[in-house]
């Protein structure tokens, strides 16, 4: 008998085998020219199925249905065939149905998905592990990755080892999406359990883990590659892991990896040693850096200017200028020419220590050596001269910069603007722009301005327009700097609306705004307490592929802290972490300074600990803030401990730090100990100021020791 119609309509098979039966009805319809069209061929197949069913040959009829479904050209055609079979009561068993789905995965994945969903998703049948494994590849081919991953996890939950094909499909897509940690976890679960993966898996995974900073997993992968799979690491893999370790600060492991390379006769090159030395210098491990330098030279790698500049900067940052000069002497002995960066490091350090004359001597030696100082050299020197009250020399330095053909930038303008009296910002901006025209565009600004026709409006405004137009015609990059300078000057003079107009003009001319441009606008908005507008401007930056940096967020945090709104400052910290930006020491310093003013020193300690856990090293300014906070809040013993910790970290105390500590000791009637620090202060070359002497004298008068 013919069975009744089932509740669901499906069925087919990919590999049709010729059947050996006693049936005289042919399984294949005759192929003649009259049956050339696909539609006629399908109708003939349907007729054949009907004949087989009427004669009781259900198995043979099922196989014919499977064959024509497999050969169908579309899902709609397959559906019509399945519906026809269902009308005649033909039903495939689960094993045959699963086999058909698996066979269609690579040739017709859409059809495979359709059959799978009808039988196993909608129909509620339970697929076996072989079908689940095949559907992982099917869903990946269809771009339905989450469904593929769900089936892959289902396989693992059944303690089934996925096939190499399905694992590769999942692995490739996870790595393409940047989900390397998930890819690594699946790799560990599958590797060695009957599946041995190729070198490409190790290389792709190592690249991803190192780029995203998962160095513990990267080292584990390196061990697995050698111990489990027996693959010798390639030079590319060694370098990938090494640079990742250096970038993440795992310098001991990086050096051990170099020795492993040497053991395998894969000798590291100059770039690798330079990265290691740079890392040691960044972490203030100068002894290790020098050892790496001499080992580098020993194996025949000649250091370059960048290598030795890293060492000079490392020593100078620790206040060991003499050792920095020794490295400079090594450069001369090895025939390595110092560059602008070399001298800039020394100039910056001397300026920081207030030794401006020494910095000026280096600047003059650069000029005599035919080395053109960068604009940054002039910037730090101008700032140092201003701090020392030598304003007349700033003008002379600026004139010398112009004579040397140096093009000023927005950073120099910002430095000079702080020196000039209020109200002179726009004139200073015009002077800088005229210098850009002369040194950057090769034109005489006086000739350009003299040929202009003046209108009744502000001459200064017209001059800006003329000069900016000339710069834009000559160089759009310089125009970006010039517009940023004008916008900054307008923001400083509280002309925010005019600043926005210049921003629109800048964009309309094809100039890309600088991050400095937006930071100037954001600073003005924050000073006017328009924080919501400032955050909206941050969103606007993204239209030009600009993203806020630590300086941007520092501007906002500083203004919040000036208002005593620490809660809002904490919110900015959280926002920075959400976007993957590490808060700078200056941001933590601003928050702690605010908390100290409000007598919330315990909370300040929590922020201090948070900063250390984030891997940030306190600088001299931060130590000053924390020591002041402890001293003013009566926690003088903690202030002394922090002072000693600072010295241990090779950060030389400043006169301000000594003053804050000694005043705190005086307030706690610990003048004897204060005098000890006063002696240290004098030995370090600092002279106590009037305030400090007054504090000590008041204490002795109060206790009757006149």
Protein Blocks (a to p, Z undefined) as FASTA:
>chain_A
ZZdddfbdcdddfbdcddddfbfbdfbdcddfklmbfklmmmmmmmmmmmmmmnopamlm
mmmmmmmmmmpcbfklmmmmmmmmmmnopacdfklmmmmmmmmmmmmmmlmmmmmmmmmm
mnopacdfklmmmmmmmmmmnopaklmmmmmmmmmmnopacdfklmmmmmmmmmmnopam
lmmmmmmmmgonhpacdfklmmmmmmmmmmnopaklmmmmmmmmmmmnopacdfklmmmm
mmmmmmnopamlmmmmmmmmmmnopacdfklmmmmmmmmmmnopaklmmmmmmmmmmnop
acdfklmmmmmmmmmmnopamlmmmmmmmmmmnopacdfklmmmmmmmmmmnopamlmmm
mmmmmmmnopacdfklmmmmmmmmmmnopaklmmmmmmmmmmnopacdfklmmmmmmmpc
ghilmmmmmmmmmmmmmmmnopafklmmmmpccdfbdfklmmmmmmmmmmmmmomklmmm
mmmmmmmmmmmnopaklmmmmmmmmmmnopacdfklmmmmmmmmmmnopaklmmmmmmmm
mmnopacdfklmmmmmmmmmmnopaklmmmmmmmmmmnopacdfklmmmmmmmmmmnopa
klmmmmmmmmmmnopacdfklmmmmmmmmmmnopamlmmmmmmmmmmnopacdfklmmmm
mmmmmmnopmklmmmmmmmmmmnopacdfklmmmmmmmmmmnopZZ
